[in-house]
Amino acid sequence: MTKRRTGGHPDLKMVNPNAAAIDIGSTMHMAAVNPDIDIMPV
């Protein structure tokens, strides 16, 4: 698998395009996945 570069940050490289992002806040938790994978990515 080749690593793809992100659009606005040339120093950051995508490690796993199938991974989800989780933001744990004090009042709510948000999860996001690749928009190409699911119709409701957030």
C-alpha angles and dihedrals in degrees: 000000000000120000116242123213120236118244105243102023113058092183093059120080127196109247103180118008091192095057122107126227119227125194112194110200132176094254104024144009122228126198127190133186134186106294090225090063103051137025090228105043096173 
